[in-house]
Amino acid sequence: MSKVAIVTGGTRGIGEAICQRLKRQGHTVIANYGGNDEAAAAFTKATGIPSYKWDVGDHEACLEGCAKVAEEYGPVDIVVNNAGITRDGTLHKMSFEDWNDVMRVNLGGCFNMAKATFPGMRERKWGRIVNIGSINGQAGQYGQVNYAAAKSGIHGFTKALAQEGAKFGVTVNAIAPGYIDTDMVAAVPEPVLEKIVAQIPVGRLGTAEEIARGVAFLTSDNGAFMTGSTMSINGGQHMY
């Protein structure tokens, strides 16, 4: 059944793969993005998927953006909260702005998008929310107290909201990717990346498409009995 889906951070990397996978499943997909107009334009030209610009860390912008999408395409029944930023550094060197920016976008974005779309899902008795967490939100990571805290918060947010949505036919799940072959990971110095890959039992980085396949399952009718869960897709790097 075709639905309207919004994927935040949807014009590059994992978000782009998710958008394309959901489109192939027959959904009307809208990609949200926060800053790179050139990349968004190229994405839309290549895929035919419209891209809408707003800051997911801005509550009012999310309400307005989702309302505009609903007005132009119909009620939003699938939301994938993928948008995220990094401001890495040890606590000793991390500024409050570094902390606050990551929390505002990565965790606050999930709240803002849910506030904009969850009520309608409840009313229509069907909805899918998938929040993209991280292996570093599960296991922690040196120099990422902000990022790890935000991603860990996403996992708790998911479990709590799932309990609110269950009786209304709204599932809320998370995916915790490991290290994926994206631009963000490509920016890691080669010697560090080699050490990371050496810690992954399957011996390689993941692909964005592998994350997208997880999202495809969780947003489908086949995933209707799965809610409040975190799907770890990390090559066996972290198991619990």
N, C-alpha and C positions, 0 to 999 in steps of 0.2 A: 504494500500500500504506500503510495507516494505521500511524503510529508515535506514540510518546510523545515530546513535545517540551517542553523547558524553555527559556523565554526570560527571561534575567535583565534586571532593569529593565524588566519587561514591561507595566507598568500605565499608562504614560504615553508620549507622544511616539512616537519611532521604535519602541520596544518594543511599544507597544500596536498599532501598525499591523502589525508582524511577527506578533504573536499572532493577530490577526484573519485575516491572510492564510493562515497555516499551518492555522488552524481550517477555513477555506474549502476547503483542500486535503484535508480529511478526517482530519487528525491530532488526537490528543488533546493539547491544549496546556495547560501550566501556566505561569502568570506568576509569576516571583519578583519581590519588591520589597524595598526596604531600610528605608523609614521612613514613608512617607505612608499611614497606615491609611485615612484618609478617601477618598483618591483610589483606593486599591486596592479598597475596598468598592464604590465607584461603578462602577469598571471591571468588577468581577465581576457586579454587578447588571445592567449594560448589555449585557455580552457573553456571560454564562454561562460564562466561562473562570475556573477557580479561581485564586486568588492565594495564594501562600505567602510568608511573611516570613522572610528571613534575610539576614545580611550576607555578601555574596560575598567580602569581604576577610577573613573569618574561616574558616580552613581546616576546623575541626571542624564549624562550622555548615553548610558546604557538604556535607560528607560525610553529616551527619545529615539535612539537607533533601532531598538527592537520594535517600537511602535511603528516606525516608518517601514520596516521590513514587513510587518504584519499587514499594514495598509496596502502595500504594493504587491505582496505575494500570498498573503493568507496567514492564518494563525501559525505561530512557531511551536512545533511539537518536538523538535530535536535540538539540543544545545550541546556543543562540544566546547568546553572551556580549556582551550589549548594555549592561549596567549600567556607569555611569560618573558621575564627579563632577568638578567644577572647583574649584580654589582659586587663581585667577589672581593674578598679581603678578610684578613683575620680581624677578630673583634677589636684588637688593639688599634688597628688602622681604619676600621669601618666608621664612617660618619653616620649620623642619624638619618641623613638624606638617603644614604645607600641602603640602610635598613628599611626606611619607610617606603621608598619607591618600590622595592621588591614586594613588600607585604601588600602595598596598595594595589599593585597590578596583579601579582600572581595569586594571592588569596582573596583580596578584595574584589577582584574581577569575577570570581566564582559567585560571591554573594550578590554582586550587582546584576549579573546576568540572570541568576535564579530569581531575584526579586522582580525582574522585568518579564519573565516567562512562566515561572512555576504556577502562579495563580490561574492562568489560562489553561495550562495542562490539567490542573486539578478539575476545573470546570468541565473540560471535554473528556475527562476520564482516560487520558492517554498521554504519555510523555516519556521522553528519554533524555536524561542529562548524563553526560560523561565528562568527568574532570580529569585532566592530565596531570598526574602527580609526578613522582620521580623516585628512582632508587635512592637518591640522596636525601629524600624525605623519609625514607624507611631506615637507612643505615647511617645517615649523617655524612658529612664531608668536610674535611679541613678547609678553612677559609670560606665557608659558605653558611654561616649561622643564619643569615637572612633567608637565603634560598631554601635551605633545609627546613627551617621553621615554617616557611610559607607552604612548601610542598607537604610537609607533615600535617599542617593544618588542613590542607585540602583533603587528606585521607579521613580526618575526623569529621570535617564538614560533610563529606559524602555519606558517612555512616549515619549521621544525625538526620540529614535531609531525607535519606532513603526511608527512614521510619515515618516521616511525615507524608511521603508520597505513596507508600505501598498500597494503602486501601483505595487510592484514587487511580490506580493503574499507571502511576508514574514511577519509573525505576531511576535510581541514581547510583551510578558506579564510578569507579576511578580506574585508570590505567597508570601503572608506575613503570615508565620505560627505564631501561638501563641506558648504556651509552650507545647512541644512535648516530649513524653516519650523516650528520647534518652540518650546516655552516658553523653552528655553535661549537660542536665538537671538533670541527676542522681547525678552529682557532687555537686549540690546545697544542702546546709545543710538542713536536714529534717524540722526543724522549719520554715525555710524560704520557703521551698517548700509547706508546709501546708498552709502558708499565700497566696501563689500564687494561689494554687488550689481553695482556698476560694473565690478568686476574679473572677473565671471563672464560668459564669452562668450555664453551663452544668455540672459543678461539677467534672470535671476530666481533666487529661492531654489528649492532642491529641495523635494520633498514626502516625508513619511514613507512614503507608499505606494510611492514609487519605490525606496526602500531595501528595503522589504518584498518587492517583486517580485524584487529581486536575491537575497534570502535564499531565496525560494521556489524559484528555479532551483537554487541551490547545494545545497539540501537534498533535491532531487528525484532520481529515477533519471536524469533527463536531464543532471544535473551530475556523473555518476559519474566522468568522465574528467578532471575539473577538480579539482586539489588543489595546495596550496601557493601558491595565487594570491591576489593582492589585487585585487579589483574596485573600481575607482575610479568613484564616481558623484558627480560634482562639477560638471557643466555645462561642463566644459572649463577650469575654473579652474587646474588643475594637471595637466600631462601629462608623463609620462616613461616 
